[in-house]
């Protein structure tokens, strides 16, 4: 499911003052024609990388981790499909420097396995763009002989905040701005979408049901299915409430009219009558009856099995009792 296709804001969310951006960063969201697609495997890899490093260095706080983003570009569509970690050293001034030899070796290895993938960017864990990130970005651009790379920032602190449904991920692309009559490279935020393939959805579902002990059997299949359906319905209800609040706020004049969003809302509402049809009701009733029939047959099978076990135990006990009486 695409979590970033619509960006509805609640009417009560008033604009807040934010801290000034770090050196080499800008808060302007670039809305170019390039579509950026982020796969869940990348998020899992970065989270796993940060968790392992944090567990190894418990006394060092929350260290930053760095890695390379792999993917492919097809026309105006850029897909970030995979990632791997890189070695980073600290120089005398305390700045980070990526290891060129290690990076070259890993890229050659991935190129043999995934010939269609290429280095399209890098990632790090931080609250936002840090002052020394531009130097790392320029070094990686020189190593890969590319003019521009993507930069993904994951905030591990926001990821642990309960109730936060937004991904704590910022995606940037590098741009050249004229500052004081001097061309200066800086980061600009870009929007992205979440997309996945079948294998990734299976892996994400397995991780979502993983227990601290490592066992993924957190309950019966029925309980997991019902829990998944409940979560999906809850998220759908919340998003419908956001759309209702936004439309009501626009009608009352508390928010400016965004014609693009209103067209998207109208497009969604136009699909609703098609869902209320006799054919859909018949198919839904048929599926419901099939599910109830399977549940009924399963209950009968379990009851029959329990009765068979009781009969076997009774026959065994009666046979032993008869033999004992015959001996005397």
Protein Blocks (a to p, Z undefined) as FASTA:
>chain_A
ZZklpccddfklccdddddddehiafbdcfbfbdcdddfklmmmmmmmmmmmmmmmmmno
paddddddddddehjaccdfbdcdddddddfkopacddfklmmmmmmmmmmmmmmbccfb
dcdddfbdcfklmmmmmmmmmmnopabdcdddddfklmmpghiabdcbdcdddddddeeh
iacdddddddddddddfklmmmmmmmmmpcfkopablbcfklmmmmmmmmmmmmmmmmmm
mmmmmmmmmmnopaccdfklmmmmmmmmmmmmmmmcfklmmmmmmmmmmmmmmmmmmmmm
mmmmmmmmmmmmmmmmmmmmmmmmmmZZ
